[in-house]
Amino acid sequence: MGTNSRIVVVGGGIAGTMTALNLQRRGEHVTLIDRWEPGHSRAASSDYNRVIRAISGRDEFYTRWAREARQRWLELQAESGQNLMYECGALILATEGHCDWEDSTSETFDKVGVPYHRFNRDEIIARFPQFKVDDISYALYEPQAGLLMAHRCVITAIDLFKKAGGIVQRGHVTTDVNEKPMLDGKPLEADVIIIATGAWAADLFPRTIKPLSTIIGINVLYTSTPDGSDAFDMANMPCWIDHGQGSFGIPSSEGSGVKAAVVIPDKIDIENDERLIRQQSLVRTRSYIQRRLPLLEGEKIVDSKFNQVIITPDTHFIVDWHPQHENVLFAGGCSGHLFKHGPVFGDFTAGVAMRDYATADRFKVGARKKLSPKESPSGR
Ligand SMILES: Cc1cc2nc3c(=O)[nH]c(=O)nc-3n(C[C@H](O)[C@H](O)[C@H](O)COP(=O)(O)OP(=O)(O)OC[C@H]3O[C@@H](n4cnc5c(N)ncnc54)[C@H](O)[C@@H]3O)c2cc1C
C-alpha cells in the first residue's frame, strides 16, 4: 500500500510516464503535467522506434539495468497486448584499430551473463549481407537486443497510468528566480514534484541543471527498402551500432523504412526551431548509407526526425533532489540512452521519490567529469 502522497510529475516523455505509472501503482495520487499532448513530436521520446541493448562498454550498472528493463518491457507488452518490443538483435561493429569499447563490452557480457556471439568479418557477411564491412575487425551480436516502438510505448504507459487512476493534465510549468516550480503563476503544491522535462530542464533550472547539460540535435532519416525485397526488415536484419562512423540504425519496423542516424552534434533551439532535417545531415547520412549499406543506394528518404537530447558530462542520468527545494526531484539527463531503461528508471525514481533509498552516486546533481570513451557507457 502507498502512503497516499500527492505527487506531481512534470513531463510526459518516457522518464515521466514510467515514473508516474510506478508511483500510481504503489498507491500514491499522481498528476502528470505536460505542455503538450503526451506522444507529441517535440519530445525526445517520440519517433517510431528506439534501440534496446545491454551493450554498454565496461559499465555493468547500465548493462544490468538494460537486462532488467528487457524483462519489464516484455511484461508490459503481455499486460497491454500492444507490440512494444521486437527482438531483432543488435550488432556492434568494431572498427579496426578502435575496438576498446567493444572489447570491454564482451568482458562485461561474460561477467553479467548476457548472451552474445562474436563474429569475424566473413561471418558477418554470411549472416548479414546488408552490411559492407571492409573496415570492420569483428562484430558483437546480442540476440536478445532489439527495438522498442517508442511512441507506442509512451502512449501505452499513459494508458496504463490512467487506468490505474492517474490524472493527465495540460500545463506549462515555469520556475521563479529561486528555481521553485510554478504553474499559472502560483507555486506548484504537492508532497513531491518530479521534474522529468527532458532537455527543457536546462532552461527551467539555469543554476542547477544547465551547468550539467549540453543539448544537441540529432537528425534521423528513414530510407525505403528495395522494391520486392525484405532483406532490410527487422525479421532479417538487426539494429546496429557503428561507433567508427558515429552512427547507429534500426531495420525497417512495421513499414518504417530503414533508420540511419549519423550523429553530428547539431545546434538546436528547442523552443523555436522547426523540426526539419538539416541539409548537412542529409548529405552525410546518404554517404554513410552508400559506404555501409550499399544495397540501399538510390533508395528514397521516406521520413525524417529532428530531435534533441540533453547530455551530461559523464553521460549518466540525473535522479536527485533539488539542493534548495526538498520536495523537488529531478528525473532525466537522458544522455541519449534513457529510453530503453524506461521501466527500470521509473521504478528506481519512484523509490527515491518515496525516500525508500537514496539515489545512486552516479545520478547526483553536482560536479561531474567527462569519462574516457573506454569508461563511458555509450562509448562517446
Ligand atoms: C534521435 C535519437 C535517437 C535515440 N536513440 C535511442 C536509442 O536507440 N535507445 C535509447 O535507449 N535511447 C535513445 N535515445 C534517447 C531517448 O530517446 C531519450 O533518452 C528519452 O526519450 C528521454 O526521455 P525524457 O522523458 O527524459 O524526455 P522527453 O521525451 O523529451 O520528455 C520531456 C517531456 O517534458 C515536457 N515538458 C518540458 N518542459 C515542460 C514544462 N515546462 N512544463 C510541462 N511539461 C514540460 C515535454 O513536453 C516532453 O513531453 C535517442 C534520442 C534521440 C533524439
The ligand as an ORCA input file, in Angstrom:
! r2SCAN-3c Opt
* xyz 0 1
  C      17.498     10.554    -32.445
  C      17.528      9.916    -31.104
  C      17.806      8.561    -31.002
  C      17.814      7.937    -29.770
  N      18.041      6.604    -29.713
  C      17.924      5.963    -28.533
  C      18.000      4.551    -28.502
  O      18.180      3.918    -29.537
  N      17.855      3.931    -27.300
  C      17.634      4.613    -26.145
  O      17.512      3.990    -25.092
  N      17.543      5.954    -26.150
  C      17.668      6.630    -27.322
  N      17.558      7.983    -27.372
  C      17.375      8.719    -26.113
  C      15.946      8.663    -25.620
  O      15.036      8.855    -26.655
  C      15.798      9.720    -24.548
  O      16.793      9.438    -23.573
  C      14.445      9.723    -23.857
  O      13.414      9.699    -24.794
  C      14.332     10.950    -22.959
  O      13.069     10.961    -22.362
  P      12.609     12.104    -21.375
  O      11.295     11.686    -20.833
  O      13.705     12.433    -20.429
  O      12.438     13.426    -22.272
  P      11.260     13.865    -23.391
  O      10.839     12.634    -24.081
  O      11.848     14.952    -24.133
  O      10.080     14.317    -22.471
  C      10.071     15.539    -21.804
  C       8.618     15.986    -21.688
  O       8.558     17.113    -20.804
  C       7.611     18.034    -21.302
  N       7.933     19.355    -20.766
  C       9.081     20.042    -20.977
  N       9.072     21.209    -20.326
  C       7.891     21.265    -19.681
  C       7.291     22.247    -18.835
  N       7.945     23.370    -18.532
  N       6.053     22.017    -18.359
  C       5.381     20.852    -18.665
  N       5.920     19.896    -19.470
  C       7.159     20.102    -19.966
  C       7.789     17.937    -22.808
  O       6.661     18.436    -23.488
  C       8.023     16.452    -23.009
  O       6.818     15.774    -23.252
  C      17.558      8.667    -28.593
  C      17.275     10.030    -28.686
  C      17.252     10.643    -29.925
  C      16.903     12.093    -30.007
*
